[in-house]
């Protein structure tokens, strides 16, 4: 059985997207998110707490997305977003935390918010 600190818990696949700008064809630019990379991830759905329950009333879902630390995942900041590649749910990144073992990074994310 996999422990909490093992890659065996990474059963989901997510794509990390960064906001960029591109020409719109009319002399201006448009901003859109572009996929930078995909990786395996583990989801921990948050259940309690006032902030979590208040978010649910607004149709938002808060969870922690846990991935292996790498040069790609360490470059992710709060202005990126995460997309669940299976369910196509998009999550705004609210917080980024390198875990104490330095093998994993935890992203506190929320669906149902403007990214």
C-alpha positions, -999 to 999 in steps of 0.1 A, spaced: 0 0 0 13 34 -9 21 59 19 12 96 19 47 104 7 49 81 -24 43 86 -60 17 58 -58 -8 84 -47 -5 103 -80 -33 87 -98 -46 117 -118 -32 136 -148 -32 174 -149 -20 201 -174 -4 233 -162 -13 264 -182 3 298 -182 -13 330 -194 4 345 -224 -4 370 -252 -7 365 -289 -16 388 -318 -53 389 -325 -50 396 -362 -63 432 -359 -32 449 -346 -38 442 -310 -31 413 -286 -52 388 -268 -44 370 -236 -51 333 -233 -38 303 -213 -15 279 -231 -6 245 -219 30 243 -208 33 206 -196 13 177 -181 22 155 -152 7 130 -127 -10 144 -97 -29 134 -65 -61 152 -54 -70 159 -18 -105 174 -16 -110 198 13 -141 193 33 -143 215 64 -135 250 76 -155 282 72 -137 294 41 -142 260 23 -179 259 32 -184 295 22 -168 288 -12 -192 259 -17 -221 282 -13 -207 302 -42 -203 271 -63 -165 268 -58 -146 237 -49 -112 238 -31 -87 210 -32 -49 204 -29 -32 191 -60 0 173 -52 27 167 -79 64 156 -79 89 185 -76 108 191 -108 123 221 -127 89 224 -145 66 223 -114 89 245 -94 84 273 -120 46 273 -115 33 304 -98 -1 316 -86 -10 333 -119 -10 299 -137 -39 275 -137 -43 237 -136 -66 216 -158 -77 181 -149 -72 163 -183 -98 137 -176 -127 158 -164 -116 190 -181 -121 210 -149 -100 241 -146 -86 252 -113 -71 286 -103 -40 282 -82 -43 300 -49 -11 289 -31 21 270 -39 40 251 -12 71 230 -15 67 202 9 92 196 37 106 165 20 113 186 -11 100 157 -33 65 171 -38 48 204 -44 13 211 -31 -10 235 -50 -40 248 -32 -66 253 -60 -101 263 -65 -126 256 -93 -155 279 -102 -134 311 -100 -122 334 -126 -86 326 -136 
